[in-house]
Amino acid sequence: MSQFEFSDRALQYQKELLDFMDTHVYPAEAVYEQQMHESGDPHFHPPILEDLKAEARRRGLWNLFHPHKEWGPGLSNLDYAPLAEIMGRSFIASEACNCNAPDTGNMEVLTLFGTDEHKKKYLEPLLEGTMASAFAMTEPAVASSDATNIELRMVRDGDDYVLNGRKWFASNALHKNCKVLIVMGKTDPEAAPHRQQSMMVVPVDAPGVTIVRNLPVFGYVDREGHAEITFEDVRVPSTDVLAGEGEGFAISQARLGPGRIHHCMRIIGMAERALELMCRRASSRVTFGHPLSERANIQDWIAEARIDIEMVRLLTLKAAHMMDTVGNKEARTEIAAIKIAAPNVALRIIDRAIQVHGGAGVTDDFPLAMAYAHIRTLRLADGPDEVHKRAIARQELRKYRDTSASQNGQKPAVN
């Protein structure tokens, strides 16, 4: 049996999800666009999404990401990978199945670190799909790729903490159902670098929390929004600190590992859809008397796309398998590698699909332009490529730290 062979349950979920996509999700995309356009509100919550969510729940295609059987089907990372990929083919499918970021990561944080009150007040509505949430970590004034730079202050005052600072790219904060933020800030500037930060649960309507503006991405105003938020003397009860003071950095690492690979799984789905669109367009468009599909360079693009997708899919499955068998920490190199590889591969395929579509490719008549804009952000989200490359390189160099000294006739360093 191959280590990447899926369970019978997972195969059944794949079958059900593919049917749901064909019969409900793809036909709903045009309805979604029409409802958004007619509303005149870029952050409108289209009714078609609630229809899709009801159908997904009826079919049992709900909370597929959640590893705990109390809250979801309890699938392994490996079994969830093809499901996330299938949902990634459409920009509305993940939310339809309550498997959309950042809610998935926030639900996992609340599952692992939330109090009973947090679970009742926030986790349960999130699991029901009646509430949305945002994650406020990135800041405009510092290089947030290094989380130890975070400056938002969380100062203890009696039984409360008082928050002051500014965040941005808090995705989902403008979702009509967003009610809660998970906020990372600095509680003790004098502690060790990775013990200075804490995370707290903060209602989005708490006094002193102000959504300053939405941040467009390549000119696109995403429905869920990417908010810039100020915190001015926001009082948060000490009971809303997650896992205790100083645990913020550790929580962020626990949250971002699964989140990174979920992004990659979905990205592969969009790459597959871009390849499908490229093939259909190349077969139907004629230039200089011949279909585009007969041009050698187009055939090269199609072949290279198939090769690239298969490679990144296998790396994703390997990372997922390692997370299941040896844990996220041991899989950190594979997670970092796929976080770099998947967006870059998808962007190359989408770019070529746009080229094959000509002028139509850069319009909203096809999902390619929006997909390119969205996936380009994922070379920055959850850590930029360069940070992950640095981590991989350091891990590789560590293997040769002592052997290099030996080969040079030197005694290995004693740690």
C-alpha positions as CSV (number, residue, x, y, z in Angstrom):
1,M,0.0,0.0,0.0
2,S,1.4,3.4,-1.0
3,Q,1.9,5.8,2.0
4,F,-0.1,8.4,-0.1
5,E,-3.1,6.1,-0.6
6,F,-6.3,7.6,0.8
7,S,-8.8,6.0,3.2
8,D,-12.1,4.7,1.9
9,R,-13.8,7.5,3.9
10,A,-11.7,10.1,2.1
11,L,-12.4,8.6,-1.3
12,Q,-16.1,8.8,-0.6
13,Y,-15.8,12.4,0.5
14,Q,-13.9,13.1,-2.8
15,K,-16.8,11.6,-4.8
16,E,-19.4,13.6,-2.9
17,L,-17.5,16.8,-3.1
18,L,-16.8,16.5,-6.8
19,D,-20.6,16.0,-7.4
20,F,-21.3,19.0,-5.2
21,M,-18.9,21.2,-7.2
22,D,-20.4,20.1,-10.5
23,T,-24.1,20.4,-9.5
24,H,-24.0,23.4,-7.2
25,V,-20.8,25.3,-6.8
26,Y,-19.7,26.0,-10.4
27,P,-23.3,27.0,-11.5
28,A,-23.5,29.3,-8.5
29,E,-20.4,31.3,-9.4
30,A,-22.3,33.4,-11.9
31,V,-25.2,33.9,-9.5
32,Y,-22.7,35.0,-6.8
33,E,-21.2,37.6,-9.2
34,Q,-24.6,38.9,-10.1
35,Q,-25.7,39.2,-6.5
36,M,-22.5,41.0,-5.6
37,H,-22.9,43.4,-8.5
38,E,-26.6,44.2,-7.8
39,S,-25.9,44.9,-4.1
40,G,-23.4,47.7,-4.8
41,D,-21.6,46.7,-1.6
42,P,-18.2,45.2,-2.1
43,H,-18.5,43.4,1.3
44,F,-22.1,42.2,0.7
45,H,-22.9,38.6,1.9
46,P,-24.6,37.0,-1.1
47,P,-27.6,34.8,-0.3
48,I,-26.3,32.1,-2.7
49,L,-23.5,31.4,-0.2
50,E,-26.1,30.5,2.5
51,D,-27.8,28.3,0.0
52,L,-24.6,26.5,-0.8
53,K,-23.8,26.1,2.9
54,A,-27.1,24.5,3.6
55,E,-26.6,22.1,0.7
56,A,-23.1,21.3,1.9
57,R,-24.3,20.6,5.4
58,R,-27.1,18.4,4.1
59,R,-24.5,16.3,2.2
60,G,-22.2,16.1,5.2
61,L,-19.5,18.2,3.5
62,W,-19.0,20.4,6.5
63,N,-15.9,21.3,8.6
64,L,-13.9,18.8,6.6
65,F,-10.7,20.4,7.7
66,H,-11.2,19.8,11.4
67,P,-9.0,17.1,12.8
68,H,-11.2,16.5,15.9
69,K,-14.1,14.1,15.5
70,E,-16.1,16.1,18.0
71,W,-16.3,19.0,15.6
72,G,-15.8,17.5,12.1
73,P,-15.1,14.2,10.3
74,G,-11.7,13.9,12.0
75,L,-9.8,13.3,8.7
76,S,-6.0,13.2,8.6
77,N,-4.0,15.9,6.8
78,L,-3.4,13.4,4.0
79,D,-7.0,12.6,3.6
80,Y,-8.0,16.3,3.7
81,A,-5.5,17.3,1.0
82,P,-7.5,16.2,-2.1
83,L,-10.6,17.7,-0.6
84,A,-9.0,21.1,-0.1
85,E,-7.6,20.9,-3.6
86,I,-11.1,20.2,-5.0
87,M,-12.5,23.2,-3.1
88,G,-9.6,25.3,-4.2
89,R,-10.9,25.1,-7.8
90,S,-13.6,27.7,-7.0
91,F,-13.3,30.9,-5.0
92,I,-16.6,30.2,-3.2
93,A,-16.3,26.5,-2.4
94,S,-14.3,26.6,0.8
95,E,-16.7,29.0,2.5
96,A,-19.6,26.9,1.2
97,C,-18.1,23.9,3.2
98,N,-17.0,26.1,6.2
99,C,-13.4,25.3,5.3
100,N,-12.2,28.9,4.5
101,A,-9.2,30.8,5.9
102,P,-8.7,32.4,8.3
103,D,-11.7,30.9,10.1
104,T,-10.2,27.4,9.9
105,G,-7.0,28.5,11.6
106,N,-8.9,30.4,14.2
107,M,-11.2,27.5,14.9
108,E,-8.1,25.3,15.5
109,V,-6.6,27.9,17.8
110,L,-9.8,28.1,19.8
111,T,-10.1,24.3,19.9
112,L,-6.6,23.9,21.3
113,F,-6.2,27.0,23.4
114,G,-9.6,28.5,24.1
115,T,-11.5,28.4,27.4
116,D,-14.9,26.7,27.7
117,E,-16.4,30.2,27.5
118,H,-14.5,30.9,24.3
119,K,-15.7,27.7,22.8
120,K,-19.3,28.4,23.7
121,K,-19.2,32.0,22.6
122,Y,-17.0,31.9,19.5
123,L,-16.0,28.4,18.5
124,E,-19.4,26.9,18.3
125,P,-20.9,29.6,16.1
126,L,-17.8,29.4,13.8
127,L,-18.3,25.7,13.5
128,E,-21.9,26.3,12.7
129,G,-21.0,28.8,10.0
130,T,-23.0,31.6,11.5
131,M,-20.0,33.7,12.6
132,A,-16.8,34.8,10.9
133,S,-13.5,35.8,12.5
134,A,-10.2,37.5,11.7
135,F,-6.6,37.1,12.7
136,A,-4.7,40.3,13.6
137,M,-1.0,39.8,13.6
138,T,0.7,41.8,10.7
139,E,1.5,45.4,11.4
140,P,2.3,48.2,8.9
141,A,5.1,49.8,10.9
142,V,7.4,46.7,11.3
143,A,8.6,43.8,9.2
144,S,6.0,41.3,10.4
145,S,7.7,38.4,8.7
146,D,9.7,38.4,11.9
147,A,6.9,38.0,14.5
148,T,9.2,39.1,17.3
149,N,9.0,42.6,15.8
150,I,5.3,42.9,16.7
151,E,4.7,46.3,18.5
152,L,1.0,46.4,19.5
153,R,1.2,46.7,23.3
154,M,-0.9,44.7,25.7
155,V,-0.3,46.3,29.2
156,R,-1.7,44.6,32.3
157,D,-4.0,46.8,34.3
158,G,-5.7,45.0,37.2
159,D,-7.8,42.2,35.8
160,D,-7.6,43.6,32.3
161,Y,-5.1,44.2,29.6
162,V,-5.1,47.5,27.7
163,L,-4.3,47.3,24.0
164,N,-2.8,50.0,21.9
165,G,-1.4,49.7,18.4
166,R,-2.2,49.2,14.7
167,K,-2.7,46.1,12.6
168,W,-3.3,45.6,8.9
169,F,-4.2,42.8,6.5
170,A,-6.6,41.3,9.0
171,S,-8.4,39.2,6.4
172,N,-12.1,38.6,7.0
173,A,-12.5,41.6,9.3
174,L,-15.0,43.2,6.9
175,H,-17.0,40.0,6.4
176,K,-20.6,40.8,7.4
177,N,-20.6,38.0,9.9
178,C,-17.2,38.8,11.5
179,K,-17.6,39.1,15.3
180,V,-14.2,38.3,16.8
181,L,-10.5,39.0,16.3
182,I,-7.6,36.9,17.5
183,V,-5.0,39.6,18.2
184,M,-1.2,39.1,18.7
185,G,0.7,41.7,20.7
186,K,3.5,42.3,23.1
187,T,2.9,41.8,26.8
188,D,6.5,41.8,28.1
189,P,9.2,43.6,26.2
190,E,11.8,42.5,28.7
191,A,11.2,38.7,28.3
192,A,13.1,36.4,26.0
193,P,12.3,37.3,22.3
194,H,9.9,34.4,21.8
195,R,8.1,34.9,25.2
196,Q,7.3,38.6,24.7
197,Q,4.1,38.0,22.7
198,S,0.6,36.9,23.7
199,M,-2.7,36.3,21.9
200,M,-6.1,37.5,23.0
201,V,-9.7,37.1,21.9
202,V,-11.1,40.6,21.2
203,P,-14.7,41.3,19.9
204,V,-14.6,43.3,16.7
205,D,-17.0,45.8,18.2
206,A,-15.1,46.3,21.5
207,P,-14.7,50.0,22.5
208,G,-11.5,51.4,21.0
209,V,-11.3,48.9,18.0
210,T,-11.6,50.9,14.8
211,I,-11.6,49.5,11.3
212,V,-9.8,52.3,9.5
213,R,-10.0,51.0,5.9
214,N,-10.1,48.0,3.6
215,L,-6.9,47.2,1.7
216,P,-7.5,46.3,-2.0
217,V,-5.2,43.7,-3.4
218,F,-4.0,44.5,-7.0
219,G,-7.1,46.6,-7.3
220,Y,-9.5,43.8,-6.2
221,V,-11.7,44.5,-3.2
222,D,-12.2,41.1,-1.7
223,R,-15.6,40.5,-0.2
224,E,-14.2,39.5,3.2
225,G,-11.8,42.4,3.3
226,H,-8.2,42.9,4.4
227,A,-8.6,45.5,7.2
228,E,-6.3,48.0,8.7
229,I,-7.4,48.3,12.4
230,T,-6.4,50.6,15.2
231,F,-6.6,49.6,18.9
232,E,-6.9,52.6,21.2
233,D,-7.1,51.8,24.9
234,V,-9.0,48.6,24.2
235,R,-9.7,46.8,27.5
236,V,-9.5,43.0,27.3
237,P,-10.2,40.8,30.4
238,S,-7.3,38.6,31.4
239,T,-9.6,35.6,31.0
240,D,-9.4,36.3,27.2
241,V,-5.7,35.6,27.0
242,L,-5.2,32.4,25.0
243,A,-3.0,29.7,26.8
244,G,-1.5,32.3,29.1
245,E,0.8,35.3,28.9
246,G,3.9,34.8,26.7
247,E,2.4,32.0,24.6
248,G,1.6,34.1,21.6
249,F,4.6,33.0,19.4
250,A,4.1,29.3,20.2
251,I,0.4,29.6,19.3
252,S,1.2,31.4,16.0
253,Q,3.5,28.5,15.0
254,A,0.8,26.0,15.9
255,R,-1.7,27.9,13.9
256,L,0.4,28.7,10.8
257,G,1.7,25.1,10.1
258,P,-1.7,23.6,9.1
259,G,-2.8,27.0,7.6
260,R,0.2,27.0,5.3
261,I,-0.4,23.5,3.9
262,H,-4.2,24.2,3.5
263,H,-3.3,27.2,1.3
264,C,-1.1,24.9,-0.8
265,M,-3.8,22.3,-1.2
266,R,-6.2,24.9,-2.4
267,I,-3.6,26.5,-4.7
268,I,-3.1,23.2,-6.5
269,G,-6.9,23.1,-7.2
270,M,-6.8,26.5,-8.8
271,A,-3.7,25.5,-10.8
272,E,-5.7,22.5,-12.1
273,R,-8.6,24.8,-13.1
274,A,-6.2,27.2,-14.9
275,L,-4.7,24.3,-16.8
276,E,-8.2,23.1,-17.8
277,L,-9.1,26.6,-19.0
278,M,-5.8,26.8,-20.9
279,C,-6.4,23.5,-22.7
280,R,-10.0,24.4,-23.6
281,R,-9.1,27.8,-24.9
282,A,-6.1,26.5,-26.9
283,S,-8.3,23.8,-28.5
284,S,-11.0,26.3,-29.5
285,R,-9.1,29.3,-30.7
286,V,-7.6,29.4,-34.2
287,T,-4.8,31.7,-35.3
288,F,-3.3,31.7,-38.8
289,G,-5.3,28.7,-39.8
290,H,-4.5,26.4,-36.9
291,P,-5.8,25.9,-33.3
292,L,-3.5,27.3,-30.6
293,S,-3.2,23.8,-29.3
294,E,-1.0,22.8,-32.3
295,R,1.6,25.5,-31.5
296,A,4.7,23.9,-30.0
297,N,5.1,26.6,-27.3
298,I,1.5,26.1,-26.1
299,Q,2.1,22.4,-26.0
300,D,5.2,23.0,-23.9
301,W,3.2,25.1,-21.5
302,I,0.6,22.5,-21.1
303,A,3.1,19.7,-20.6
304,E,5.1,21.7,-18.1
305,A,2.0,22.6,-16.2
306,R,1.0,19.0,-15.8
307,I,4.6,18.1,-14.6
308,D,4.7,21.0,-12.2
309,I,1.3,20.2,-10.7
310,E,2.2,16.6,-10.1
311,M,5.4,17.6,-8.4
312,V,3.9,20.1,-6.0
313,R,1.0,17.7,-5.3
314,L,3.4,15.0,-4.3
315,L,5.4,17.4,-2.1
316,T,2.2,18.5,-0.5
317,L,1.1,14.9,0.2
318,K,4.5,14.1,1.6
319,A,4.3,17.1,4.0
320,A,0.7,16.1,5.0
321,H,1.8,12.5,5.6
322,M,4.7,13.7,7.8
323,M,2.4,16.0,9.8
324,D,0.2,13.0,10.4
325,T,3.0,10.5,11.3
326,V,5.9,12.5,12.9
327,G,4.2,15.9,13.7
328,N,4.3,19.4,12.4
329,K,7.7,20.2,13.9
330,E,9.4,17.3,12.0
331,A,7.6,18.3,8.8
332,R,8.7,22.0,9.0
333,T,11.1,21.8,6.1
334,E,8.5,20.1,3.8
335,I,5.8,22.6,4.9
336,A,8.2,25.5,4.2
337,A,9.1,24.0,0.8
338,I,5.6,23.5,-0.4
339,K,4.6,27.0,0.8
340,I,7.3,28.3,-1.6
341,A,6.7,25.9,-4.4
342,A,2.9,25.8,-4.7
343,P,2.2,29.6,-5.2
344,N,5.1,30.0,-7.7
345,V,4.0,27.0,-9.8
346,A,0.3,28.1,-9.8
347,L,1.3,31.7,-10.7
348,R,3.3,30.4,-13.7
349,I,0.4,28.2,-14.9
350,I,-2.2,31.0,-14.4
351,D,0.0,33.5,-16.2
352,R,0.3,31.2,-19.2
353,A,-3.4,30.5,-19.2
354,I,-4.0,34.3,-19.3
355,Q,-1.6,34.5,-22.3
356,V,-3.5,31.8,-24.1
357,H,-6.8,33.6,-23.4
358,G,-5.4,36.9,-24.9
359,G,-7.2,40.1,-23.8
360,A,-10.0,38.0,-22.3
361,G,-7.6,36.6,-19.7
362,V,-7.1,39.9,-17.9
363,T,-10.9,40.6,-17.7
364,D,-13.4,39.3,-15.2
365,D,-15.0,37.1,-17.8
366,F,-12.7,34.4,-16.7
367,P,-11.4,33.7,-13.1
368,L,-7.8,33.9,-14.1
369,A,-7.0,37.5,-13.3
370,M,-8.6,37.3,-9.9
371,A,-6.9,34.0,-9.2
372,Y,-3.5,35.5,-10.1
373,A,-4.0,38.5,-7.8
374,H,-5.2,36.3,-4.9
375,I,-2.4,33.7,-5.2
376,R,0.3,36.3,-5.6
377,T,-0.6,37.4,-2.1
378,L,0.2,33.9,-0.8
379,R,3.9,34.4,-1.6
380,L,3.6,36.9,1.4
381,A,0.9,35.5,3.6
382,D,1.9,33.2,6.5
383,G,5.5,34.2,5.9
384,P,7.2,35.4,2.6
385,D,9.1,33.1,0.4
386,E,12.4,34.4,1.6
387,V,11.7,33.6,5.3
388,H,10.9,30.0,4.3
389,K,14.0,29.7,2.1
390,R,16.1,30.9,5.0
391,A,14.6,28.3,7.3
392,I,15.2,25.5,4.7
393,A,18.7,26.6,4.1
394,R,19.6,26.7,7.8
395,Q,18.2,23.2,8.2
396,E,20.3,21.9,5.3
397,L,23.4,23.7,6.5
398,R,23.0,22.2,10.0
399,K,23.6,18.8,8.5
400,Y,27.0,19.8,7.3
401,R,28.2,21.9,10.2
402,D,30.3,19.2,11.7
403,T,31.1,17.1,8.7
404,S,32.6,20.2,6.9
405,A,35.0,20.7,9.8
406,S,36.0,17.0,9.7
407,Q,36.7,17.0,6.0
408,N,39.0,20.1,6.5
409,G,41.1,18.2,9.0
410,Q,39.5,20.1,11.9
411,K,38.0,18.6,15.0
412,P,34.2,18.9,15.0
413,A,32.9,21.6,17.2
414,V,31.7,20.5,20.6
415,N,28.3,22.0,21.5
